[in-house]
Amino acid sequence: MSTLDLPPFVPGLELSRRFYQKAVRPLLDDHFPGLAHTAGLIGFGSDVIGCDTPMSRDHMWGPRLVLLLDEAGFAEKRAAVDAALRCGLPHIFLGYPVDFGQPDGVGVRIMAPGRTGEVDHLVEISTIAAFFDRELGAGRWQNPSPADWLTFSEQRLLSLTSGEVWQDDLGLAEIRARLAYYPHDLWLYLLACQWSQIGQEEPFVGRTGENWDDLGSRLIAARLVGSAMRLAFLLERRYAPYSKWFGTHFQRLGISLWLLPHLQAALAAGNWQGREAGLCAAYELLAEQHNALGLTQVVETKCSRFHGRPFRVIHADEIAGRLQAAIQNETIRGWRFWGSVNQFSSSTDLLEDAAGLGRLRGLYG
């Protein structure tokens, strides 16, 4: 349906909260008093991570939530709850259709106004185990190994630890707390890998530009801007979303207020010297933030020449080395700077394939 036909925009999380409290919960209390359940809005969706806008309403958005039931007798309980929702939910809630059309070839559904009879709702009824198995891979979320952590999609981790939970009888909060961020040694490893990634290319902005390859210089500068932004997420211990919301969430970081002007200057510069100046200013702020965290001995925060060549760098490889040395776990400390799947791939086909990601654990064997 056209977004022009819809009532004034309500953020999806707020719509879901009201939908649960005013429509779903009363039905559960009437038909299944005392039913243990967990309800909220987590998982897929721009609304879950607070990025939905009026345009978001054109697919997989509306009065919806995730309803998790206990494992014991799940099939029977699921069927009964689904039937109660189909027969008891209103067709319209706060002006929005509660009915959704049939999924397309990739499972996308949109609100369907004007329906009568049973309500074809978008309340996902599942168990905690089945839900997390689908999102992160069978059993991998229960006690993740270092290799599991590095092969989880960061977008998935963000979506599972964001959103809101309206009722929690089944212990979802404990799981969300456990997945809230990478364990300390893995955090140090990821920081080291991100600094190393910067170190591999930081002199090339000038080298390509000096060689009259302005396009190459621009391309490398843009890639380094992205690397600096991802480093900022890591320094603030925040999961980074995928590309559509990467810049939006970056601007919610505390350090972004100071970093953003320099990164924008690097992208807008008409010559390599301007790009280098913007990037170096950003690197220096990131190095200062590194020192403020006290993770290693103090590092140099001023850019200097790259081995006598006329290009300024932060010597990011040296920072990476200090972080590696600070890792306590011997196995993790011995890993090469490959990083997580999120650091070496932006392929949606890979990062949305929980089973495929699980097969990459052997990289860290």
PLY file of the C-alpha trace (Angstrom):
ply
format ascii 1.0
element vertex 365
property float x
property float y
property float z
element edge 364
property int vertex1
property int vertex2
end_header
0.00 0.00 0.00
1.13 3.56 -0.62
2.63 5.41 2.34
0.46 8.35 1.25
-2.60 6.42 2.51
-1.19 5.90 6.01
-1.72 7.95 9.19
1.02 10.17 10.68
4.28 8.32 11.26
4.88 6.60 14.60
8.35 5.09 15.19
8.10 1.33 14.82
9.31 0.57 18.34
6.62 2.77 19.84
3.97 1.25 17.58
5.09 -2.25 18.61
5.01 -1.38 22.32
1.46 -0.06 22.07
0.41 -2.99 19.91
1.61 -5.45 22.53
0.18 -3.60 25.51
-3.20 -2.69 24.01
-3.93 -5.52 21.59
-1.76 -8.62 22.05
-1.31 -8.76 25.83
-5.05 -8.47 26.62
-5.74 -11.41 24.28
-3.04 -13.51 25.95
-4.39 -12.67 29.40
-7.95 -13.55 28.38
-7.22 -16.81 26.56
-4.02 -18.01 28.26
-3.84 -16.51 31.76
-0.42 -16.92 33.29
1.19 -17.96 30.00
4.97 -17.55 30.33
6.22 -15.56 27.37
8.72 -13.00 26.19
7.60 -10.25 23.86
9.40 -7.38 22.17
10.76 -6.13 18.89
14.23 -7.46 18.09
15.83 -8.94 14.99
15.34 -7.60 11.48
14.15 -4.12 10.63
15.21 -0.50 10.55
12.71 0.14 13.34
14.60 -2.21 15.67
17.77 -0.11 15.44
15.94 3.20 15.52
16.44 4.13 11.88
12.92 3.86 10.50
11.32 6.82 8.74
7.96 7.25 6.97
9.50 5.56 3.90
10.19 2.43 5.97
6.47 1.68 6.11
6.45 0.26 2.58
7.68 -3.19 3.66
8.09 -5.37 6.77
6.90 -2.52 8.99
3.72 -2.02 10.96
2.00 -3.36 14.09
4.31 -6.29 14.72
6.41 -7.97 17.38
8.28 -11.13 18.32
6.47 -13.43 20.76
8.62 -16.15 22.32
7.12 -19.14 24.14
8.58 -21.90 26.26
9.96 -25.02 24.59
7.64 -27.42 26.44
4.58 -28.12 24.31
5.56 -25.34 21.93
3.80 -26.63 18.81
0.42 -26.86 20.55
0.83 -23.52 22.31
1.95 -21.82 19.13
-1.08 -23.06 17.21
-3.47 -21.95 19.96
-1.89 -18.51 20.36
-1.81 -17.94 16.61
-5.50 -18.87 16.36
-6.38 -16.49 19.19
-4.50 -13.66 17.51
-6.07 -14.35 14.13
-9.55 -14.30 15.60
-9.11 -11.60 18.23
-6.80 -8.92 16.87
-8.37 -5.85 15.24
-7.82 -5.30 11.53
-6.66 -1.73 12.23
-4.48 -0.49 15.08
-3.72 3.23 15.51
-4.74 3.66 11.91
-2.36 0.99 10.59
-3.46 -2.32 9.03
-2.70 -5.31 11.24
-3.08 -7.64 8.24
-0.09 -8.33 6.01
0.01 -9.74 2.51
1.65 -13.01 1.57
5.47 -13.00 1.53
7.23 -12.49 -1.77
10.09 -14.65 -3.02
12.46 -13.44 -0.31
9.91 -13.36 2.50
9.03 -9.64 2.40
5.50 -8.70 3.50
3.65 -5.41 3.41
0.58 -4.13 5.24
-2.67 -5.08 3.56
-5.65 -2.79 4.28
-9.30 -3.63 3.82
-9.17 -7.24 4.98
-12.02 -9.01 6.78
-12.26 -12.34 8.56
-9.20 -13.75 10.29
-6.30 -11.37 10.77
-3.12 -12.29 8.86
-0.81 -10.73 11.45
2.94 -10.21 11.64
3.48 -11.50 15.16
6.37 -13.93 14.95
5.77 -16.80 17.38
8.86 -18.81 18.20
11.11 -20.05 20.98
14.28 -18.37 22.15
16.40 -21.25 20.84
14.78 -21.36 17.41
14.91 -17.59 17.05
18.60 -17.28 17.91
19.53 -20.41 15.97
18.09 -18.80 12.87
19.75 -15.45 13.49
23.23 -16.60 14.53
23.50 -20.28 13.66
22.44 -23.43 15.47
23.71 -23.35 19.04
26.48 -20.84 18.30
24.94 -18.11 20.46
24.75 -20.15 23.66
28.43 -20.14 24.62
30.27 -18.51 21.72
33.90 -19.43 21.13
36.30 -16.76 19.83
35.82 -18.15 16.32
32.05 -17.91 16.75
32.27 -14.26 17.78
34.41 -13.40 14.78
32.00 -15.07 12.37
28.82 -13.48 13.69
27.31 -10.77 11.52
27.72 -7.50 13.39
24.43 -6.29 11.93
22.74 -9.36 13.45
24.40 -8.77 16.83
23.23 -5.17 16.74
19.67 -6.12 15.83
19.48 -8.77 18.56
20.77 -6.49 21.30
18.83 -3.40 20.16
15.09 -2.91 19.97
13.00 -3.27 23.10
11.55 -6.09 25.18
8.06 -5.51 26.60
7.77 -8.65 28.72
10.42 -11.22 29.63
9.41 -14.35 31.50
11.93 -16.58 29.70
15.30 -14.94 30.32
15.92 -13.12 27.06
17.61 -10.28 28.96
20.39 -12.60 30.07
21.10 -13.69 26.50
21.06 -10.10 25.23
23.46 -9.09 28.00
25.81 -11.94 27.08
25.84 -10.81 23.45
26.02 -7.09 24.25
29.61 -6.78 23.02
32.78 -8.70 22.21
34.78 -10.19 25.10
37.79 -8.09 26.09
40.59 -9.98 24.33
38.54 -10.19 21.13
37.86 -6.48 21.37
41.60 -5.82 21.55
42.14 -8.12 18.58
39.50 -6.34 16.50
40.97 -2.96 17.41
44.41 -4.19 16.39
43.05 -5.47 13.08
41.32 -2.17 12.37
44.45 -0.13 13.06
46.39 -2.59 10.90
43.89 -2.10 8.09
44.52 1.63 8.23
48.26 1.09 8.39
48.25 -0.96 5.20
47.00 1.96 3.09
47.56 5.22 4.94
50.58 6.35 2.87
48.91 5.48 -0.44
46.62 8.51 -0.51
49.71 10.62 -1.10
51.65 8.09 -3.15
48.89 7.69 -5.73
48.23 11.43 -5.81
51.91 12.23 -6.24
51.89 9.82 -9.17
49.02 11.79 -10.81
46.49 9.07 -10.05
43.82 11.31 -8.53
41.07 8.72 -8.93
43.13 6.12 -7.10
43.89 8.62 -4.35
40.21 9.43 -3.93
39.28 5.76 -3.83
41.84 4.93 -1.15
40.89 8.01 0.87
37.24 6.96 0.82
38.18 3.46 1.95
40.29 4.90 4.79
37.41 7.13 5.87
35.30 3.98 6.21
38.08 2.26 8.15
38.39 5.22 10.52
34.64 5.19 11.08
34.66 1.48 11.89
37.53 2.07 14.30
35.42 4.71 16.05
32.66 2.13 16.58
35.18 -0.25 18.09
36.68 2.37 20.38
33.23 3.11 21.76
32.33 -0.58 22.00
29.36 -0.26 19.69
28.26 -2.70 17.01
28.33 -1.20 13.52
25.33 -1.73 11.23
25.56 -2.56 7.55
26.13 0.11 4.93
22.63 1.62 4.75
22.73 2.69 8.40
26.50 2.84 8.93
26.74 6.62 8.58
23.56 7.21 10.58
24.81 5.21 13.55
28.29 6.68 13.24
26.81 10.11 13.86
25.41 8.79 17.15
28.90 8.02 18.47
30.36 10.42 21.00
33.53 10.99 18.98
31.71 11.62 15.71
31.14 15.30 16.50
34.90 15.87 16.28
35.72 13.29 13.63
33.03 14.15 11.12
34.40 17.51 9.87
37.80 15.98 9.17
36.38 12.93 7.40
34.13 15.14 5.30
37.12 17.35 4.45
39.09 14.30 3.32
36.25 13.20 1.04
35.69 16.67 -0.38
39.33 17.60 -0.97
40.39 18.27 -4.55
43.96 17.08 -4.09
45.85 14.43 -2.18
47.32 16.92 0.25
43.83 17.92 1.40
42.78 14.30 1.73
45.87 13.49 3.75
45.30 16.49 6.03
41.71 15.46 6.77
42.63 11.85 7.41
45.58 12.73 9.62
43.41 14.99 11.76
40.98 12.09 12.16
43.75 9.59 12.97
45.12 11.89 15.65
41.74 12.11 17.35
41.40 8.33 17.22
44.88 7.88 18.69
43.97 10.25 21.51
40.85 8.21 22.18
42.98 5.05 22.20
45.24 6.59 24.85
42.26 7.70 26.91
41.12 4.08 27.16
44.43 2.99 28.67
44.57 -0.22 26.67
48.31 -0.06 25.96
51.27 2.14 26.71
50.67 5.66 25.42
51.00 5.92 21.64
52.12 8.89 19.55
49.14 11.04 18.60
50.77 13.22 15.94
51.20 12.12 12.36
54.72 12.12 10.96
56.52 11.20 7.77
56.35 7.72 6.37
59.94 6.42 6.32
61.33 9.68 4.97
58.80 9.96 2.17
56.73 13.16 1.96
53.54 11.54 3.24
52.19 11.90 6.78
50.83 8.86 8.64
49.87 7.90 12.20
51.96 4.69 11.95
48.85 2.64 12.64
50.75 -0.64 12.38
52.66 0.26 15.54
49.40 0.84 17.44
48.15 -2.51 16.15
51.27 -4.21 17.47
50.83 -2.73 20.94
47.24 -3.88 21.07
48.23 -7.36 19.99
50.81 -7.52 22.77
48.13 -6.57 25.32
45.97 -9.59 24.47
46.10 -12.13 27.29
44.77 -15.16 25.44
47.75 -16.77 23.74
45.75 -18.21 20.86
44.06 -14.92 20.02
47.34 -13.04 20.41
48.88 -15.34 17.81
46.28 -14.73 15.14
47.16 -12.70 12.09
45.39 -9.39 11.52
42.59 -10.80 9.40
39.89 -9.48 11.70
36.27 -10.55 11.82
34.08 -11.31 8.82
32.70 -7.80 9.17
36.18 -6.33 8.69
37.14 -8.27 5.57
33.79 -8.61 3.79
30.84 -6.39 3.01
28.99 -9.07 1.05
25.35 -9.14 2.10
25.05 -12.67 0.71
27.71 -13.77 3.18
26.84 -11.63 6.20
23.16 -12.60 6.06
23.94 -16.33 5.80
24.25 -17.58 9.38
25.07 -21.15 8.29
27.63 -19.96 5.74
29.33 -17.75 8.33
29.55 -20.73 10.66
31.61 -22.57 8.07
34.22 -19.81 8.21
35.16 -20.64 11.80
37.96 -22.77 10.40
39.81 -19.59 9.45
40.65 -19.18 13.12
41.42 -22.81 13.83
0 1
1 2
2 3
3 4
4 5
5 6
6 7
7 8
8 9
9 10
10 11
11 12
12 13
13 14
14 15
15 16
16 17
17 18
18 19
19 20
20 21
21 22
22 23
23 24
24 25
25 26
26 27
27 28
28 29
29 30
30 31
31 32
32 33
33 34
34 35
35 36
36 37
37 38
38 39
39 40
40 41
41 42
42 43
43 44
44 45
45 46
46 47
47 48
48 49
49 50
50 51
51 52
52 53
53 54
54 55
55 56
56 57
57 58
58 59
59 60
60 61
61 62
62 63
63 64
64 65
65 66
66 67
67 68
68 69
69 70
70 71
71 72
72 73
73 74
74 75
75 76
76 77
77 78
78 79
79 80
80 81
81 82
82 83
83 84
84 85
85 86
86 87
87 88
88 89
89 90
90 91
91 92
92 93
93 94
94 95
95 96
96 97
97 98
98 99
99 100
100 101
101 102
102 103
103 104
104 105
105 106
106 107
107 108
108 109
109 110
110 111
111 112
112 113
113 114
114 115
115 116
116 117
117 118
118 119
119 120
120 121
121 122
122 123
123 124
124 125
125 126
126 127
127 128
128 129
129 130
130 131
131 132
132 133
133 134
134 135
135 136
136 137
137 138
138 139
139 140
140 141
141 142
142 143
143 144
144 145
145 146
146 147
147 148
148 149
149 150
150 151
151 152
152 153
153 154
154 155
155 156
156 157
157 158
158 159
159 160
160 161
161 162
162 163
163 164
164 165
165 166
166 167
167 168
168 169
169 170
170 171
171 172
172 173
173 174
174 175
175 176
176 177
177 178
178 179
179 180
180 181
181 182
182 183
183 184
184 185
185 186
186 187
187 188
188 189
189 190
190 191
191 192
192 193
193 194
194 195
195 196
196 197
197 198
198 199
199 200
200 201
201 202
202 203
203 204
204 205
205 206
206 207
207 208
208 209
209 210
210 211
211 212
212 213
213 214
214 215
215 216
216 217
217 218
218 219
219 220
220 221
221 222
222 223
223 224
224 225
225 226
226 227
227 228
228 229
229 230
230 231
231 232
232 233
233 234
234 235
235 236
236 237
237 238
238 239
239 240
240 241
241 242
242 243
243 244
244 245
245 246
246 247
247 248
248 249
249 250
250 251
251 252
252 253
253 254
254 255
255 256
256 257
257 258
258 259
259 260
260 261
261 262
262 263
263 264
264 265
265 266
266 267
267 268
268 269
269 270
270 271
271 272
272 273
273 274
274 275
275 276
276 277
277 278
278 279
279 280
280 281
281 282
282 283
283 284
284 285
285 286
286 287
287 288
288 289
289 290
290 291
291 292
292 293
293 294
294 295
295 296
296 297
297 298
298 299
299 300
300 301
301 302
302 303
303 304
304 305
305 306
306 307
307 308
308 309
309 310
310 311
311 312
312 313
313 314
314 315
315 316
316 317
317 318
318 319
319 320
320 321
321 322
322 323
323 324
324 325
325 326
326 327
327 328
328 329
329 330
330 331
331 332
332 333
333 334
334 335
335 336
336 337
337 338
338 339
339 340
340 341
341 342
342 343
343 344
344 345
345 346
346 347
347 348
348 349
349 350
350 351
351 352
352 353
353 354
354 355
355 356
356 357
357 358
358 359
359 360
360 361
361 362
362 363
363 364
